[in-house]
Amino acid sequence: MSSPSDNEKPSEYPINGTLDLHQFQPSEIKAIVIEYIEECLRRNVYSLRIVHGKGIGVQREIVHSLLEEHPSVIGYRHEGGSGGGWGATVVDLEGE
């Protein structure tokens, strides 16, 4: 078995509290959001902004259903003002 070349290595997504889902396929959304939350928790990032877009609300519904079930989510809300409104959700995670 050969090792992957540098071109085949996955790219690193910045873990800074903002996750923009526009660059991901709909089939990837669940895994990406869960993995991002877990990585934020490992890095002590407890306030998140998930950009899912406005559209017809499919991605928003997927994100909100995941947030409802995640044990570390204290609460979430639509981002207010000019920060995205219905197109982004702000998430509060339980810290240590």
C-alpha positions, 0 to 999 in steps of 0.5 A: 500500500502506497502513501498518499501524495501531497496532492491527495492530503485533505485540506485543513478547514480553519477552526475559528468559530465560523463554519460556512456550509456553502462550500460543502455538498448537502450530503456532507452537512451532517458529518461536517457540522458534528465534526466541526462542533467536536473540534471546536469543543476540543479547542475551547471554542464555545460560540459558533456561527454556522452559515447555511444560507437562506434558500428554502431552508433545507440546510437550516433545518438539517443544522437545527435538527443536529443542534437540537440533539447535540448534548453540548449545545446550550442554545442556538438562534438566528443571527440578528442584524446584518450578520446573516439573519435567517442565513446563519445560526449562532450556537452556544456550546457548553464549556468546561 
